[in-house]
């Protein structure tokens, strides 16, 4: 007859291994999601910087025209 304690320990070990594998997979998905978000934020920051630079240039042009 098989020892019930041994079966319980084996089931617990498999369950814990499954949990750790699942957690690792979730961490990988989360990391990939953050990489994607960071890329999007970087692209948006570049656009924002471009728009701000254009506004500053326009402001300078308007100021120089007013001073003439």
Protein Blocks (a to p, Z undefined) as FASTA:
>chain_A
ZZfklmmmmmmmmmmmmmmmmmmmmmmmmmmmmmmmmmmmmmmmmmmmmmmmmmmmmmmm
mmmmmmZZ
